[in-house]
Amino acid sequence: MLTATGSVPVMDAHPDTSFMLGEIKASPSHNTLWARGQSIKIQPKVMAVLHYLARNQNRVISNEELIERLWAGRVVTHGSVQKSINALRTALNGLIGDQEFIVHYSKRGYQLAVEPQFLIEETLESPNVTTAIELGKAFASVQPKWRTAIWTIVLLIALFAIYHGVNWSMIYLPENHKTIFQSTQGYTNETGHERSPTPHPNNQHLAYIREKVNPAKPNDTDSEIVIRNNAGKDWRVASSHGTWFKLAWSPAGKNLVAIEIKRRDKLLAETQFYQPPNFLYSFHIFSLDLGKEQLLEKQQLSQWQGQILSVTWWDEDTLEIVAKQGPNAGNGRYRYSIREQQLKLLDEIEGAINPIASTILNQKTAIASLYKNKVRVDFLNPAQDPINRVQLDVSAADISWIPDESGVLVYAEEERKLFIVYLNGKQIAIPLAETKDKLFSRPRYSADGTGIYYTEEKRSANIMLASLNGVKTSLTENTNFNYAASFSPSGKQIVYASVRNNQTHLWLVENGQEHQLTTQPIPSKIDSIIWSDDSKHIVFNAGNQLYHHNLLTNITEIFVTDADNIEPIAYYPGNNRLFVLKHNGDVRNLWRIEGKQQKQLTFGAVGSAIEYSGDVLFQYVSESGLWVLRNKDDSLERVTPNVEPYSKLLKANSEGIYFMTGGTCHESDIFYWRYTESNKSIFLPQQNNAVSTTSFNTDKGLLQTECDLPEANIVLLK
């Protein structure tokens, strides 16, 4: 008996459907929670509360709704709900320690902080010897005339299947790979930055990228391609002063393709804030003798200007690339013949007109494309005829084939979801431990299907205050991930996000002292934080949600939930009005939100935007100059045509605007543009431009984090 587990839509989950909460498995039919080799039994009503919160994880559930749905027909008080919640918290924390799974919002109710993964359990009978013998005996007992009839029917079915092109890969799916993993082990354990594991087809070697600081240029890094054998010995194949971006082995494993992002003027090609991706790429083909550790031949293909999304091999001589040619072009699939040095744009697959990645194994193709801001996967056979199409509930995905060709491994980094999509459409979730201070990327099955390699990056940073006199002081001195710091309007208070004990909270610094501001953890990474002018309110975004924190009441609540990512610009508590930037793909536009009313205010691609005295000052992407949106009548007015394009606006007053140019981790000095004189002057020199500035105050200086190369290692999931 073989049991396979897959995922189902949350709202379709049966009351007895098991589900995962991070590394915890909940089984309603057994009223049991499992994690780390331990189990805890809970009361049926307590499990019912957990299951209901899991099915409705996208919203806050009130006490009244829980009582109505789970205690129907009984007279109970809010105390019964609280008792169940307390029992849940005790059980969950008893399994994996102190972690906030259930968030309480005052006067509103409860919400599950961890997104659940509901599971399907299917029983697939696996033929065995006994079954075969029994079938043989049964067939032998059939009268001869009926045996002939049975064989005739079987033959007709087979001929029908061949004639009508029945896809046997949809009927029989090998599963020579693991889906349940028990442990992790470090594959590279050096102090440094190792990433992009790419297992060789022989299951004896693995290629990866190693980055390290250039001793001669502390703000610069060198990038190397390294191959490690099964004895742990490394062979450095190539190095670059640019950055290696993608690796892929040819089908026979004789060649390795690597993409190099070239540097221009000692910086990456994309040097500007808010600029659409516009890298310069070079394809390198390495022909290798792995046994002798010899480079047989190296070819560098023509440079590609645009954006490379994925690279794979169609055959030993041909690359397949998903890319766009130029910053304003659409995505396409291309084939490049190395021998003939010819590039060919492939025909679009119906319904997959916006590809974001492709992967090929034995000329069987899987294409990931975007449809209504969600990923769908198309499977094609070697003749490039469709096998199946599967719609996924993620907004972006990295895909790679499972070595047995049964489907693809999918990873959605933003949602932190790792799962398998089989050719027949079945999906199986692979649970990952929730670690908010670490990044997980580019998982790949080992060639024998027994493990998954991935990159794990430790995130740590401290907030620096760069004062107007050039002195830098550290506001945080720990090994946590501290980021998104923001000055209050007066500059006397600073709020920032910090990940500690696997929980994200806001922290407030005032009079040299800091304390935790939020009482419940924020479920996802915070991007930006703004203050109201009276310094009594904070608004911040995490994913597609806006949160509001009242410093007078110390209450944090969800303010706005939207299908698009939202970045707050300004908040006016008197009339509960918000100005925000909404992201739809790469395009951002200004919106005003008042209660349930939302209005789009610009129709273009907006870059940087800030608020001053009720108005919003902004730039359009790639255009010089400065525009203002007047609060009194929503009119647009051009203030000046001369501010450099791709500037990052920092602060404004009645006479001018403060801004910087460059890009993240290569910032310029702080400039001031005076409207009346139409000229630019340096307000504050940057002594170190390898920083990321998050806030600016004309009296205090800059809040920033330094751009250190984070520690990253390759890990094997077993």
Secondary structure, DSSP 8 states (H G I E B T S, - for coil): -EEEEEE--GGG--TT--EEETTEEEETTTTEEEETTEEEE--HHHHHHHHHHHHTTTS-B-HHHHHHHHSTTS---HHHHHHHHHHHHHHHHHHH-S---EEEETTTEEEESS--EEEEEEEE----HHHHHHHHHHHHTS-HHHHHHHHHHHHHHHHHHHHTT--HHHH-----S------EEES--SSSEEEEEEE-TTSSEEEEEEEEEETTEEEEEEEEEEEEETTS-EEEEEEESSEEEEEEE-TTSSEEEEEEE-EETTEES--STT----EEEEEEEEEEETTTTEEEEEEEEEEEEEEEEEEEEEETTEEEEEEEESTTS--EEEEEETTTTEEEE---BTTB-SEEEEEEETTEEEEEEEETTEEEEEEE-TT--EEEEEE-S-S--EEEE-TTSSEEEEEETTTTEEEEEETTS-EEE------TTEEEEEEEE-TTSS-EEEEEEE--B--EEE-TTS-EEES--SSSEEEEEEE-TTSSEEEEEEEETTEEEEEEEETTEEEE--SS-BSS-EEEEEE-TTSSEEEEEETTEEEEEETTTTEEEEEEE-SSEEEEEEEETTTTEEEEEEEETTEEEEEEEETTEEEE---S-EEEEEEETTEEEEEETT--SEEEE-TTT--EEEEES-S-TT-EEEEE-SSEEEEE-EETTEE--EEEEETTTTEEEEEE--S--SEEEEEEETTTEEEEEE-----EEEEEE-
